[in-house]
Amino acid sequence: MKELPIELKRMLDALGAKENVPMAQYTSFKTGGSVRILAEPDTAEHTAELMRLIEAAGVEHYVIGNGTNLLISDKGLDAIVVRIGEKMANVERSGRTIIAGAGASYAAMAKQSVQRGLMGLEWAAGIPGTVGGAVAMNAGAYGGETADTLKTVTYAENGAIIKETVDKTAFGYRLSPYCAPERIVIEAEFELNDDDGSAYEKMTDYNKRRREKQPINYPSAGSVFKRPEGHFAGALIEQAGLKGTRIGGAEISTLHAGFIINAGGATSRNVYELIRLVQQKVKEHSGVQLETEVKLLGEF
Ligand SMILES: Cc1cc2nc3c(=O)[nH]c(=O)nc-3n(C[C@H](O)[C@H](O)[C@H](O)COP(=O)(O)OP(=O)(O)OC[C@H]3O[C@@H](n4cnc5c(N)ncnc54)[C@H](O)[C@@H]3O)c2cc1C
C-alpha cells in the first residue's frame, strides 16, 4: 500500500484503526487472510470524513458489515476495510417506525419488532448480518425482502451525508442502489404494519424451517448462489450429484446443497474451488450458469 496522507493517518489513529487484522474473525465462513487496515467508525460524520479521505488518497478500500456474505482471499487485502458494526448500532422506535444504525443486527431488530406488535420483518429474524448489509444486499427470505418495508436510507457519499426516501423500483433480487463502493449506508428507516396476529407464529415457523433445512451449526455464508430464474440453486447442485462433495475443509452441505460449509480447517481457496466446481458441473448437467450471491473480495 502506498504511503497514506497525514490527514488520513490521523483520522485512522483517532478511530483506533488496527493493522494486519486476520479477517477470519470478521467473516461467518471463518476463513481469509489479513487486512492491512481495519477501521470501525463510530458516527455518521466520521464515516463520511473517513470515506472522503480514503477516496481522495486513491487507496483500495472495502465496506463490510458482519461479514456473513463474504469470501475474503487467503492472501488478505492490501487495503483499508471500513467495518460498520457495533459502534453504529443504535435502534430507535416510534410507533410503526424503526430507525436503525447500519451496524445494528438485522435479526435482533426484526425479532424486537415482532415482540413489540409489529409486522413486516418476521421473515428476517434468521438473517445474521447488519442492517447496512441487508439494505446493500436487499436481503430477503420466505417471500419478503428488505426493500418492502424500507422507507429512507441515510448514506455517505463524497464526504456528504445524504438522507433519501428510497425508490423501491431501483431494488432487485439481492440488488440495491446502496451496494456501490462509493456509498456507505449509515442508517435505515423502516415503516412496519400493526401485527395482524400472525407475526410471532410466522417468525417461529421460519426459524424452525431454517434449523431443520440449513446447516446453521457450521460456519458458512448462507446460500452461495443466487436463485436462477425458474430454478433453485440447491436442487440443481443436488441433481448434479454434488451434495457432500469436499475440497479441503470446504463441503457442499448434505442438509442444503445451496450452502457451502466450513466443515473444519477450510481455507477461502477451498471454498472458491468448490464454487467453481459447482458452477462447472451444474452448467454441464443442466445448462444453467450459477452466479454467486456471496461477494468475493481480493485475489483468488
Ligand atoms: C446462516 C446464514 C443464513 C443466511 N440467510 C440469508 C437469507 O435468508 N437471505 C439473505 O438475503 N441472506 C442471507 N444470508 C447472507 C447474509 O446474512 C446477508 O446477505 C446479509 O444481509 C449480509 O449482511 P452483512 O452485514 O453480513 O454484510 P457483509 O457480508 O459484511 O457485506 C455484504 C455486502 O454488503 C455491503 N455492505 C455491508 N455493510 C454495508 C454498509 N453499511 N453500506 C454499504 N454496503 C454495505 C458489503 O460491501 C458487501 O458488498 C445468510 C447468511 C448466513 C451465514
The ligand as a Gaussian input file, in Angstrom:
#p B3LYP/6-31G(d) Opt

LIG

0 1
 C      -26.558000     -18.884000       8.064000
 C      -26.830000     -17.768000       7.089000
 C      -28.107000     -17.572000       6.588000
 C      -28.358000     -16.531000       5.677000
 N      -29.627000     -16.377000       5.199000
 C      -29.883000     -15.374000       4.338000
 C      -31.218000     -15.191000       3.823000
 O      -32.155000     -15.894000       4.178000
 N      -31.422000     -14.184000       2.944000
 C      -30.417000     -13.339000       2.547000
 O      -30.674000     -12.425000       1.744000
 N      -29.142000     -13.507000       3.001000
 C      -28.861000     -14.485000       3.878000
 N      -27.572000     -14.653000       4.337000
 C      -26.496000     -13.813000       3.817000
 C      -26.205000     -12.529000       4.631000
 O      -26.569000     -12.706000       6.005000
 C      -26.953000     -11.327000       4.063000
 O      -26.554000     -11.053000       2.742000
 C      -26.709000     -10.077000       4.910000
 O      -27.587000      -9.062000       4.507000
 C      -25.262000      -9.550000       4.818000
 O      -25.079000      -8.578000       5.839000
 P      -23.632000      -8.318000       6.459000
 O      -23.734000      -7.202000       7.423000
 O      -23.059000      -9.580000       6.984000
 O      -22.852000      -7.820000       5.170000
 P      -21.386000      -8.271000       4.662000
 O      -21.376000      -9.714000       4.395000
 O      -20.358000      -7.724000       5.565000
 O      -21.344000      -7.485000       3.263000
 C      -22.186000      -7.892000       2.196000
 C      -22.239000      -6.775000       1.146000
 O      -22.904000      -5.644000       1.701000
 C      -22.062000      -4.496000       1.642000
 N      -22.264000      -3.724000       2.874000
 C      -22.249000      -4.186000       4.155000
 N      -22.496000      -3.171000       5.014000
 C      -22.662000      -2.059000       4.252000
 C      -22.918000      -0.693000       4.549000
 N      -23.073000      -0.240000       5.806000
 N      -23.027000       0.182000       3.499000
 C      -22.878000      -0.226000       2.224000
 N      -22.614000      -1.506000       1.882000
 C      -22.514000      -2.404000       2.887000
 C      -20.640000      -5.032000       1.528000
 O      -19.804000      -4.086000       0.864000
 C      -20.857000      -6.288000       0.701000
 O      -20.919000      -5.982000      -0.672000
 C      -27.308000     -15.680000       5.254000
 C      -26.007000     -15.882000       5.767000
 C      -25.760000     -16.897000       6.685000
 C      -24.379000     -17.078000       7.234000

